[in-house]
């Protein structure tokens, strides 16, 4: 049966089994690559690697099949090899694990499971992409304002915030420049993104034209 195609009674793998397993793995790898390309920024080298990663993992698993010691050695080797020279984003890492899981399943002979797993995860990824699942508010900003130490920052900007922002939260306050300045970090939602420059100009009039920075990449990291 396809669900355990590479597990004959005497652990002997025929050429037919190798051919079918390799073909299925290649097709599944291509599916993963095409799914990643949908509405996403990517490089040719990454797509090439993702398409071939399942068959590489499958080949290694088939080689060490039934040998516990060799399997542990390969697992250790995987932990030492970096897939990319620079850390990737979360979606890239999920895709890498997706491709490796397919290779592990087909290498063990579970072709039906690997196919079902690929279809389900691929449909989920496409659906989440189309729905823009997990996207933050497009008007949300992280902003850092530098103010003099004698400025009442708790109330000085209230009128400006009421005019340009729907929601404002003061996330962090710290001193800088040997205590002569404060750095205030806010998380806010703008009423109208096209008024961002006017918003910053109004703040500059109150903070003595000291540094103000604003970004749209809102993440869990509060550092600007």
C-alpha positions in Angstrom: 0.0 0.0 0.0 1.1 3.6 -0.7 0.8 4.5 3.0 3.8 2.3 3.7 5.3 1.7 0.3 8.9 1.2 1.4 8.4 -1.3 4.2 8.5 -4.7 2.7 8.9 -7.7 4.9 12.7 -8.1 4.4 13.5 -4.4 4.3 14.5 -4.7 0.6 13.8 -1.7 -1.6 13.2 -2.3 -5.3 14.0 0.1 -8.1 10.3 0.5 -8.8 9.8 1.7 -5.2 12.7 4.1 -5.3 11.5 5.5 -8.6 7.9 6.1 -7.5 9.0 7.5 -4.1 11.4 9.9 -5.7 8.9 11.0 -8.3 6.2 11.7 -5.7 8.7 13.6 -3.5 9.8 15.8 -6.4 6.2 16.6 -7.2 5.4 17.4 -3.6 8.6 19.6 -3.4 7.4 21.6 -6.4 4.0 22.1 -4.8 5.7 23.5 -1.7 7.8 25.9 -3.9 4.7 27.1 -5.8 2.7 27.7 -2.6 5.6 29.7 -1.2 5.8 31.8 -4.4 2.1 32.9 -4.1 1.9 36.5 -3.1 5.3 36.4 -1.4 8.7 38.0 -2.0 11.3 35.3 -2.7 14.7 34.6 -4.4 15.3 32.1 -7.1 17.9 30.3 -4.9 15.5 29.9 -2.1 12.7 28.4 -4.3 15.3 26.1 -6.0 16.4 24.9 -2.6 12.8 24.4 -1.3 11.9 22.4 -4.3 14.8 20.0 -3.9 15.0 19.8 -0.1 12.3 17.1 0.3 14.1 14.7 -2.0 17.4 15.3 -0.3 15.9 14.5 3.1 14.1 11.5 1.6 17.3 10.1 0.2 19.1 10.3 3.5 16.2 8.7 5.3 16.2 5.8 2.8 19.9 5.3 3.2 19.8 5.1 7.0 16.5 3.2 7.0 16.6 0.6 9.8 19.9 1.7 11.2 19.3 3.5 14.5 23.0 4.6 14.9 23.1 6.1 11.4 19.8 7.8 12.0 21.1 9.5 15.1 24.3 10.6 13.3 22.3 12.1 10.5 20.0 13.9 13.0 23.1 15.4 14.6 24.4 16.4 11.2 21.2 18.2 10.4 21.5 20.2 13.7 24.9 21.4 12.7 24.1 22.4 9.1 22.7 25.9 8.6 20.2 26.0 5.7 21.0 29.6 5.0 23.9 31.9 5.8 21.5 34.5 7.2 18.5 33.9 9.4 15.2 33.8 7.4 11.8 35.1 8.4 9.2 33.1 10.1 7.5 32.1 6.8 10.7 30.8 5.3 11.4 28.7 8.4 8.0 27.2 8.3 8.4 26.4 4.6 11.8 24.7 5.4 10.2 22.5 8.1 7.3 21.8 5.7 9.7 20.6 3.0 11.8 18.5 5.5 8.6 16.9 6.9 7.6 15.7 3.4 11.1 14.3 2.9 10.9 12.4 6.2 7.5 11.0 5.4 8.3 9.8 1.9 11.7 8.5 3.0 9.9 6.3 5.5 7.5 5.1 2.8 4.4 7.0 3.8 3.6 8.4 0.4 -0.2 8.7 1.0 0.3 10.5 4.3 2.9 12.8 2.7 0.6 13.7 -0.1 -2.4 14.3 2.2 -0.2 16.4 4.5 1.1 18.5 1.6 -2.4 19.2 0.3 -3.8 20.1 3.7 -0.9 22.4 4.7 -0.7 24.0 1.2 -4.4 24.8 1.2 -4.1 26.3 4.7 -1.1 28.4 3.6 -2.9 29.7 0.5 -6.1 30.4 2.5 -4.2 32.3 5.2 -2.3 34.3 2.5 -5.5 35.2 0.7 -7.2 36.3 3.9 -4.1 38.2 5.0 -4.3 36.3 8.2 -2.4 37.9 11.1 -1.8 41.2 9.4 -1.6 44.2 11.7 -3.6 47.4 11.4 -2.2 49.3 8.4 -2.5 52.5 10.4 -0.6 51.2 13.4 2.8 52.8 14.1 5.7 52.6 16.5 7.1 56.1 17.4 10.0 57.3 19.4 10.1 60.9 20.6 13.1 62.6 22.3 12.1 65.3 24.8 14.0 67.6 27.3 14.1 66.4 30.9 12.0 69.3 32.0 9.1 68.7 29.6 5.8 67.3 31.1 5.6 64.5 28.5 2.6 62.9 30.2 0.3 65.7 29.1 2.3 67.9 26.6 1.2 65.9 23.5 -2.4 65.1 24.5 -4.0 67.6 22.1 -1.8 66.5 19.2 -2.5 62.8 19.8 -6.3 63.6 20.0 -6.1 65.3 16.6 -4.0 62.7 14.7 -4.4 59.4 16.5 -7.2 57.0 17.4 -5.3 55.0 20.0 -2.1 55.9 21.8 -0.1 53.8 24.3 3.1 54.8 26.0 5.2 51.6 25.9 8.5 52.7 27.2 10.4 55.7 28.8 14.1 55.9 29.3 16.7 58.6 29.9 19.5 59.4 27.4 22.4 61.8 26.9 23.5 61.5 30.6 20.0 62.0 31.9 19.4 65.3 30.1 16.8 63.9 27.7 14.0 61.4 27.8 13.2 58.9 25.0 9.5 58.1 24.8 8.2 55.1 22.8 4.6 55.1 21.8 2.4 52.5 20.0 -0.4 54.3 18.2 -3.0 54.0 15.4 -3.3 57.0 13.1 -6.6 58.4 12.0 -5.3 59.3 8.5 -1.9 57.9 7.3 -1.5 60.7 4.8 -1.3 63.2 7.7 1.9 61.6 9.1 4.2 64.5 8.2 1.8 67.0 9.7 1.6 64.9 12.8 5.4 64.8 13.1 5.7 68.5 12.5 3.3 69.3 15.3 5.3 67.1 17.7 8.5 68.8 16.7 7.1 72.1 17.8 6.5 70.7 21.3 9.7 68.7 21.8 12.2 71.4 20.8 12.8 69.9 17.3 14.6 66.9 18.9 14.7 63.5 17.2 11.4 61.8 16.3 11.3 58.4 14.5 8.3 56.4 13.3 8.0 53.1 11.6 5.2 50.9 10.3 6.9 47.5 11.0 5.0 46.8 14.2 6.5 43.7 15.9 6.8 42.3 19.4 10.2 43.9 19.6 9.7 47.4 21.1 13.1 48.7 20.1 13.2 51.3 17.4 
